[in-house]
Amino acid sequence: MKTMERTFTLDRNLMLRAERKLRRHGRTLDDAVTYAMTVIVSTRGLPQMASATDPFFSEPNTSHLRNAISDMNAGRNVVFRDIVEDSGNA
């Protein structure tokens, strides 16, 4: 296999964080770039990102979840209910 060396610019913090995570899985940044290029070539373009297709990751939902988590942590807008087990005699 022939290889090619290419220089590109990455945010230093992003690169260091990515390298740490990849190292935990026994991989390198070179492995990740090779994988990304393979996916791009095999899909004939950029693959669909989860955030683009899954409504869970849409901005309105993530905003709602951030607000709900903030409220829960602050004890606002929280309603506690007793859990009633179903006896099966419905």
C-alpha positions as CSV (number, residue, x, y, z in Angstrom):
1,M,0.0,0.0,0.0
2,K,1.4,3.4,-0.9
3,T,0.9,6.2,1.6
4,M,0.8,9.9,1.4
5,E,1.7,12.5,3.9
6,R,-0.6,15.5,4.2
7,T,-0.5,18.4,6.7
8,F,-3.8,19.8,8.0
9,T,-4.8,22.1,10.8
10,L,-6.8,21.0,13.9
11,D,-7.8,22.7,17.1
12,R,-5.1,21.6,19.6
13,N,-7.5,20.8,22.4
14,L,-9.8,18.8,20.1
15,M,-6.8,16.8,18.8
16,L,-5.5,16.0,22.2
17,R,-8.9,15.0,23.5
18,A,-9.4,12.8,20.4
19,E,-6.0,11.2,20.8
20,R,-6.8,10.3,24.4
21,K,-10.1,8.7,23.5
22,L,-8.6,6.8,20.6
23,R,-5.7,5.6,22.7
24,R,-8.2,4.0,25.1
25,H,-9.4,1.8,22.2
26,G,-5.9,1.1,21.0
27,R,-6.2,3.4,18.0
28,T,-4.3,6.5,16.7
29,L,-5.3,9.7,15.0
30,D,-4.0,8.2,11.8
31,D,-6.4,5.3,12.2
32,A,-9.3,7.7,12.7
33,V,-8.4,9.8,9.6
34,T,-8.0,6.6,7.5
35,Y,-11.4,5.4,8.8
36,A,-13.1,8.7,8.0
37,M,-11.6,8.8,4.5
38,T,-12.8,5.2,3.9
39,V,-16.4,6.1,5.0
40,I,-16.4,9.2,2.7
41,V,-15.2,7.1,-0.3
42,S,-17.5,4.2,0.4
43,T,-20.6,6.4,0.8
44,R,-19.5,8.6,-2.2
45,G,-19.6,11.7,0.0
46,L,-20.2,12.7,3.6
47,P,-22.2,10.1,5.6
48,Q,-25.4,11.1,7.3
49,M,-24.7,12.4,10.8
50,A,-26.9,11.3,13.6
51,S,-27.8,14.9,14.4
52,A,-29.0,15.5,10.9
53,T,-31.4,12.6,10.8
54,D,-32.5,11.9,14.4
55,P,-35.0,14.4,15.9
56,F,-33.6,13.6,19.4
57,F,-30.5,15.6,18.5
58,S,-32.4,18.5,17.0
59,E,-31.8,22.0,18.5
60,P,-35.3,22.4,19.9
61,N,-35.1,19.1,21.8
62,T,-31.5,19.6,23.0
63,S,-32.5,23.0,24.2
64,H,-35.5,21.6,26.0
65,L,-33.4,18.9,27.7
66,R,-30.7,21.4,28.8
67,N,-33.5,23.5,30.4
68,A,-35.1,20.5,32.0
69,I,-31.8,19.3,33.5
70,S,-31.1,22.8,34.8
71,D,-34.6,22.9,36.4
72,M,-34.1,19.5,37.9
73,N,-30.7,20.4,39.4
74,A,-32.1,23.6,40.9
75,G,-35.3,21.9,42.2
76,R,-37.6,23.9,39.9
77,N,-40.6,22.6,38.0
78,V,-40.1,19.1,39.6
79,V,-43.1,16.9,40.5
80,F,-42.4,13.7,42.5
81,R,-45.0,11.0,42.3
82,D,-45.3,7.7,44.2
83,I,-44.7,4.7,42.1
84,V,-47.8,2.5,42.2
85,E,-47.2,-1.1,41.1
86,D,-49.8,-2.8,39.0
87,S,-51.3,-5.7,40.8
88,G,-52.4,-7.3,37.6
89,N,-56.1,-7.2,38.6
90,A,-57.2,-4.7,36.1
